[in-house]
C-alpha cells in the first residue's frame, strides 16, 4: 500500500475555481501594447536620432520632395 506524505489540497467546486481564476486575471495589470509610432520613437531615442535633422518645418507635408527630388 502506498503511503502519502503531506496533505492534499481540499477539492474546490467549479464555481469557486472560476471565481479565483477571474479574480487573478482581473487583478493582473495588462502589459501596454506598443504602437508602431511608439516603437519608432523608442528606436530613434535609443540611437539619439531625435532632433538631429535640420530643415524646414513642413517636412511632414513635402517629405517626398526631400527624399526623391521634385515629384
N, C-alpha and C positions, 0 to 999 in steps of 0.2 A: 504494500500500500504506500502511495506517495504522500509525503508529509509536506504541508505548506508552511513556509516561514513568512511571517508578516501577515498583514491583514489586507484582504482585497477591498477595493473601494465599494461603497454602497451603490447598488444599481440605481440609476436615475430614470425617471419617466421621460418619454419623448418630449412632451411639452417643456419639461424642465431643461432638457438638453438644448432645445431650440431657443429657449429664452436666454440661456447662458451664452450660446453662440451669437445671437443677435446683439446682446449687450457688449460682447467683446468687439464685434465688428463696428458697432456704433461708437464705442469709446476710442477706437484707433483713429488717429489723425491721418487722413489720406496724404500721400506724397503729391505735392502740386505737379501738374504736368507742365513741362517746359514747352512753350510755343516755339515755332520756328524763328520768330524775331528775337525772342529771349535767348535762344541758342546762339544766334549770330552775334548778338550783343555780348554774351559771355565770352565767345571766342575772340571777338575784337578786343575786349577788355583784357583778356589773358595775354594777348600779344601786343598790348599797348598801341593799338591802331586807332583808338578813338581820338578825334581832334588832330590827327596828324596830316590831314589833307587840306590843301589850300584851294580856293576857288570861289566862284560867285555863290550867292545864296540860293540860286534856282537849280541846283544840281538834280534835285528830285524831279524837276519838270523836264529838263533838257539833257538828261544823263546820256542819251544815245548820241547826241552831238559830241559829247566829250569822249565817248568810247569809240565811235566809228566815224567821226567826222560829220560833216553836214549831211543829213538824210535827203 
